[in-house]
Amino acid sequence: LLAAETPAITLVAKSDVRHVAEALRTTLDENLSMVRETVQYLVAEGRRVFVDCEHFFDGFGHDADYALAVARTAHEAGAEAVVMCDTNGGMLPSGIARVVATVAESVPEARLGIHCQDDTGCAVANTVAAVEAGATHAQVTANGYGERTGNADLFAVAGNLAFKLGIPVLPPEGLTDLTRASHALAEIANLPPFTHQPYVGVSAFAHKAGLHASALRVNPELYNHMDPALVGNDMRVLVTEMA
């Protein structure tokens, strides 16, 4: 990791007692020692260190004290952010908010991060819920690309934080580039853009119902939750038997 000469290093640490015992096949104390010694070593070498606490929410459910001990150990060793990972993607927003709030109260000095998989279809909502509960670091992927059902979508998370919560994740000129960036990255990945993707999909601000089309002629704001131009997108009305 040091030979790569990157300014920042992300480590993955086990925070579920079952994974420590069955996957790592070590003791709970030794796991904490590995976290502490690795973070301290890399920080001493001048690196910014982020610690992804793998299976954190599942681990919190099995042994909350130990999950908190991993987070506290990483922070005290010098990690810039302690990232709570919903590795299996099984959480819902209410559970995410409850756990993140508890961790923020238990380790108040630490900067908290969130990492969500989309197995319940809630990765974006879970990420936003975590930020509202105290997380200030979010791990996301372009267009939600990732294993299984994917990760939290960068563009939906950025749009929600900026336009719904007023958190300036990007300057205005960066936000108006969201649609272009999403489509460009889809082309690089050799995947078709998702037409119904929130904020940046070609159908995100498309209307075909006659009721919608009629009202849009009066005022586009009546059936759009925001101005699509703010994310570099556009409104359109489909020509159908209804519109």
C-alpha positions as CSV (number, residue, x, y, z in Angstrom):
1,L,0.0,0.0,0.0
2,L,2.8,2.4,0.8
3,A,4.6,1.5,-2.4
4,A,1.5,2.6,-4.4
5,E,2.3,6.2,-3.1
6,T,-1.3,7.2,-2.9
7,P,-2.1,10.0,-0.4
8,A,-5.1,8.1,1.0
9,I,-5.5,4.4,2.0
10,T,-8.8,2.7,2.7
11,L,-8.6,-0.4,4.9
12,V,-11.3,-3.0,5.5
13,A,-11.7,-4.2,9.0
14,K,-14.1,-6.9,10.4
15,S,-16.6,-5.4,12.9
16,D,-18.9,-8.4,13.2
17,V,-17.9,-10.9,15.9
18,R,-19.0,-13.8,13.7
19,H,-16.7,-12.7,10.9
20,V,-13.8,-12.3,13.3
21,A,-14.2,-15.8,14.7
22,E,-15.3,-17.6,11.5
23,A,-13.8,-15.7,8.6
24,L,-10.6,-14.3,10.1
25,R,-10.3,-17.2,12.6
26,T,-8.8,-15.0,15.3
27,T,-9.7,-13.5,18.6
28,L,-11.7,-10.4,19.2
29,D,-8.7,-8.7,21.0
30,E,-6.3,-9.6,18.2
31,N,-8.7,-8.2,15.6
32,L,-8.7,-4.9,17.5
33,S,-4.9,-5.0,17.7
34,M,-4.7,-5.5,13.9
35,V,-6.9,-2.5,13.3
36,R,-5.0,-0.3,15.8
37,E,-1.5,-1.3,14.6
38,T,-2.2,-1.0,10.9
39,V,-3.9,2.4,11.1
40,Q,-1.1,3.8,13.4
41,Y,1.6,2.5,11.0
42,L,0.1,4.0,7.9
43,V,-0.7,7.3,9.6
44,A,2.9,7.5,10.9
45,E,4.0,7.1,7.2
46,G,2.0,10.2,6.3
47,R,-1.1,8.7,4.8
48,R,-4.7,9.7,5.2
49,V,-6.4,6.5,6.4
50,F,-10.0,5.5,6.1
51,V,-11.3,2.4,7.8
52,D,-14.3,0.5,6.3
53,C,-15.9,-1.4,9.1
54,E,-17.2,-4.3,7.1
55,H,-20.6,-5.8,8.1
56,F,-20.9,-3.1,10.7
57,F,-24.7,-3.0,10.8
58,D,-25.0,-6.8,11.0
59,G,-22.3,-6.8,13.6
60,F,-24.0,-4.1,15.6
61,G,-27.1,-6.3,15.7
62,H,-25.1,-9.3,17.0
63,D,-22.8,-7.5,19.4
64,A,-23.2,-3.7,19.5
65,D,-20.4,-3.2,22.1
66,Y,-17.9,-4.9,19.9
67,A,-18.9,-3.1,16.7
68,L,-18.5,0.2,18.6
69,A,-15.1,-1.0,19.9
70,V,-13.8,-1.5,16.4
71,A,-15.1,2.0,15.4
72,R,-13.5,3.5,18.5
73,T,-10.2,1.7,18.0
74,A,-9.9,2.9,14.4
75,H,-10.6,6.5,15.4
76,E,-8.2,6.5,18.3
77,A,-5.5,5.0,16.1
78,G,-5.8,8.0,13.8
79,A,-8.3,7.1,11.0
80,E,-9.6,10.1,9.3
81,A,-13.0,8.5,8.9
82,V,-14.7,5.4,10.4
83,V,-17.0,4.0,7.7
84,M,-20.0,1.9,8.7
85,C,-20.7,-0.6,5.9
86,D,-24.0,-2.3,5.1
87,T,-22.0,-5.0,3.3
88,N,-24.8,-7.4,2.8
89,G,-27.2,-4.6,1.9
90,G,-30.0,-5.7,4.1
91,M,-30.7,-2.6,6.1
92,L,-33.6,-0.1,5.8
93,P,-33.4,3.7,6.4
94,S,-34.9,3.6,9.8
95,G,-32.4,1.0,11.0
96,I,-29.5,2.9,9.5
97,A,-30.5,6.1,11.1
98,R,-30.8,4.5,14.5
99,V,-27.4,2.8,14.4
100,V,-25.6,5.8,13.0
101,A,-27.1,8.1,15.7
102,T,-26.0,5.7,18.4
103,V,-22.4,5.5,17.0
104,A,-22.3,9.3,16.7
105,E,-23.3,9.6,20.4
106,S,-20.9,6.8,21.5
107,V,-17.8,8.1,19.5
108,P,-18.6,11.8,19.2
109,E,-15.1,12.8,18.2
110,A,-14.9,10.5,15.2
111,R,-15.8,11.4,11.6
112,L,-18.3,8.9,10.5
113,G,-18.8,7.5,7.0
114,I,-21.4,5.3,5.3
115,H,-21.2,2.6,2.7
116,C,-24.4,1.0,1.4
117,Q,-25.1,-1.9,-1.0
118,D,-28.5,-1.9,-2.7
119,D,-29.9,-5.4,-2.0
120,T,-33.1,-4.0,-0.5
121,G,-33.3,-1.2,-3.1
122,C,-32.5,1.3,-0.3
123,A,-28.9,2.2,-0.8
124,V,-29.5,5.8,-1.8
125,A,-32.1,6.2,0.9
126,N,-29.9,4.5,3.5
127,T,-27.0,6.8,2.6
128,V,-29.1,9.9,2.9
129,A,-30.5,8.7,6.2
130,A,-27.0,8.1,7.5
131,V,-26.0,11.7,6.6
132,E,-29.0,13.1,8.3
133,A,-28.0,11.0,11.4
134,G,-24.5,12.4,11.5
135,A,-22.3,10.8,8.8
136,T,-20.2,13.3,6.8
137,H,-18.4,10.8,4.5
138,A,-20.4,8.8,1.9
139,Q,-19.0,6.1,-0.3
140,V,-20.9,5.8,-3.6
141,T,-20.4,4.7,-7.1
142,A,-21.2,6.2,-10.5
143,N,-24.7,5.1,-11.6
144,G,-24.7,2.7,-8.6
145,Y,-22.4,0.2,-10.4
146,G,-21.3,-2.6,-8.0
147,E,-21.6,-6.3,-7.2
148,R,-24.9,-8.0,-6.8
149,T,-27.6,-5.3,-7.1
150,G,-25.1,-2.5,-6.9
151,N,-24.1,0.4,-4.5
152,A,-25.5,3.8,-3.6
153,D,-25.7,5.8,-6.8
154,L,-23.4,8.9,-6.8
155,F,-25.8,11.0,-8.8
156,A,-28.9,10.3,-6.8
157,V,-27.1,10.8,-3.5
158,A,-25.5,14.1,-4.7
159,G,-28.8,15.3,-6.0
160,N,-30.7,14.5,-2.8
161,L,-28.0,16.0,-0.6
162,A,-27.7,19.2,-2.6
163,F,-31.3,19.9,-3.6
164,K,-33.3,18.3,-0.8
165,L,-31.0,18.8,2.2
166,G,-29.1,21.9,1.1
167,I,-25.7,20.2,1.6
168,P,-23.2,21.7,-0.9
169,V,-21.6,18.5,-2.1
170,L,-20.5,20.1,-5.4
171,P,-20.4,23.7,-6.7
172,P,-23.3,24.6,-9.0
173,E,-21.3,24.1,-12.1
174,G,-20.5,20.6,-10.9
175,L,-24.2,19.8,-10.3
176,T,-25.2,20.8,-13.8
177,D,-22.7,18.3,-15.1
178,L,-24.3,15.3,-13.4
179,T,-26.3,14.1,-16.4
180,R,-23.4,14.4,-18.8
181,A,-21.1,12.7,-16.4
182,S,-23.5,9.8,-15.8
183,H,-24.0,9.1,-19.5
184,A,-20.3,9.5,-20.2
185,L,-19.4,6.9,-17.5
186,A,-22.1,4.5,-18.8
187,E,-20.4,4.7,-22.2
188,I,-17.0,4.0,-20.7
189,A,-18.5,1.0,-18.8
190,N,-20.1,-0.1,-22.1
191,L,-23.5,-0.2,-20.5
192,P,-26.7,1.6,-21.6
193,P,-27.7,4.5,-19.5
194,F,-30.6,3.7,-17.2
195,T,-33.5,5.7,-18.7
196,H,-35.4,5.9,-15.4
197,Q,-32.5,6.8,-13.2
198,P,-33.4,9.6,-10.8
199,Y,-32.2,13.1,-11.6
200,V,-30.0,12.1,-14.7
201,G,-32.1,9.5,-16.6
202,V,-33.6,10.6,-19.9
203,S,-37.0,9.8,-18.4
204,A,-36.4,11.5,-15.1
205,F,-38.4,14.5,-16.1
206,A,-40.5,12.9,-18.9
207,H,-44.3,13.1,-18.9
208,K,-47.0,11.4,-20.9
209,A,-50.2,11.5,-18.9
210,G,-52.7,14.0,-20.3
211,L,-53.2,15.4,-16.9
212,H,-49.5,16.1,-16.6
213,A,-49.1,17.5,-20.1
214,S,-52.0,19.9,-19.6
215,A,-50.7,21.3,-16.3
216,L,-47.1,21.5,-17.7
217,R,-48.3,23.9,-20.4
218,V,-49.4,26.2,-17.6
219,N,-46.4,25.9,-15.3
220,P,-43.6,23.2,-15.6
221,E,-43.1,23.4,-11.8
222,L,-46.5,21.8,-11.2
223,Y,-45.3,18.3,-12.2
224,N,-41.5,18.5,-11.7
225,H,-40.0,18.2,-8.3
226,M,-37.2,20.5,-9.4
227,D,-35.8,22.4,-12.4
228,P,-34.1,19.6,-14.5
229,A,-31.6,22.1,-15.8
230,L,-30.0,22.2,-12.4
231,V,-28.6,18.7,-13.0
232,G,-28.0,19.2,-16.7
233,N,-31.2,17.3,-17.7
234,D,-34.3,18.4,-19.6
235,M,-38.0,18.0,-19.4
236,R,-39.9,16.3,-22.2
237,V,-43.5,15.4,-23.0
238,L,-44.0,12.1,-24.9
239,V,-46.4,12.1,-27.8
240,T,-48.9,9.3,-26.9
241,E,-52.6,8.7,-27.0
242,M,-52.8,10.0,-23.5
243,A,-50.6,13.1,-23.8
